[in-house]
C-alpha cells in the first residue's frame, strides 16, 4: 500500500460554475462553484471533508455549513459566489484540506500498521504450526 498523497485543490473549474437564478428570491444571486482536486480522493476522505467544512476550528459569520460536497475528483460549494470564495471560503477550504489530509493519513497509517500486525501474527502462527507438526510422528 503506497503512502497517502495529500490532496490539493488545483483550480476552480470555470466552465462548470453555475449561473445564478437572479430572480429576486432569497439566495438567487448564489451559484455553485466546483474545485478541481489533484486526484480522486478515497471514499473515506470524500466523506470526511464536508464534515470538516461544516465544523472548522474557526470561521466568520459568512461561513455557510452544509454547502460542501465531494463528487469524484471535485469539491463543490453549492450556494456561494466567487467573491465569497475569495474573501471567506478560500481559508476554510484550505483548512479543511489540511485537516482532512492529516486525518486520512493518520487513518491510513493505523490501517497499514494493523495489516502488518495481522500479517506478522499470521506468519508466526504458520511458522509455529510447521514446527509443531514436524515434532509429531506417526511411524
N, C-alpha and C positions, 0 to 999 in steps of 0.2 A: 504494500500500500504506500504510494508516494506521499510525501508531506503535503499538507494542505497549502495551496497557493492563495494568499489573500486576494479577495475580490475587490476590484476598483470600479468606480464609475468612469467611463471613457468620455462620454459626451451626452448631451441632450439629443434625442432623435428628432430633429427639427421637422422632418417630413411627416411625423406621426403625432405632433402636438395637435390636439383637437381644437375646434373652433368654439368660442363661447356662444351661448344662445342669444345673449344680449336682448332679451325680450322684456326687460323691466322687472322680472320676478327676482326675489332674493337669491343671490348666488349665480345669477345668469351671466355674470361677467367672468366667471371662473371657467377653467378648462382643464383638460388632462395633459400631463407632461410626462413623457417616457424618458428614462435614462438608460443608456446602453451600458451593460456591465462588461467587464473584461473577459468573463466566461460565464457559462451557465452554472449557477450555484447548485450544490447538493440540496435535496429536499428539506433537510433539517435547517440548513442555513436560510432557505427561502421562507420557511415557516417562522423562524425566529426574528428575522429582520423587521417585519411590521410591528411585532411586539416591542422591540427596542425603539422604533419610531414613535409608537404610541406613548411610551413611558421613558423619555430621555431624562438624564440626570438633571439637566437644566434646559429651560425653554422660555420663550417670551409669550406674551398673550396672543401673539399672531400664530403660534403653533396650532396645528389642526390635527389632532389624533384621528385615526380612522380613515385617512385618505390614502394610505400607502398600501400597495400590493406588489408582490414579486411574481412576474409571469415570465416563464422561460428565462431568457438572459437579459431581462429588463426590470427595472423598478419603475412603477407608475405612481405618480401623485395625482389623484383624481379629485379635482376641485381646488385649483390654485391658479396662480399666474406666474409668468416668468419673473416679474418684478418681485413677487413674494419669494420665489426660489432664490433669487439673488440676495435679497435683504435678510431673509429669515431661514428658509428651509435648507439652504446650502450647508450651513453649520450643523443642523440636525441630521441631515443626510450623512455628512462626514462622520459625525459622532456614531450614528447607527451602523455605518460601515465598519468603523474601527472596533466597536463593541461586538458586533456580530462576528467579525473575523476572529477576534480574540476568543470569544466563547466557543465558536465552532472548532478552532484549533485545539482548545482545551479538550473538548468532547472527543475529537479525533485522536488526540494523544492518549486519552483514557481508554478508548476503544482499541487502539493499537497495543497498549500495554496489556489489556485484558486478553487480547488474541495471542500475544506472546506468552502470557502466563498459562493460558489453556493449552497452547501447543507444547510448551515445556512440560506441563503436567502430563499430557498425553504421551509424549516421548518417554518420560520417566516411567510411566505405567507400562508401556510396551517393553521397555528395557527390563523392568522387573519381571514381567510375565515370561520373557525369553529366558532370563537367568534362572527363574524358579522352575520353569518347565524342564530345563536341562538337568536339574537335580533329581527329577522324578523318573525312575527307571521301571520298566515293566518286564524285564527279562532276567 
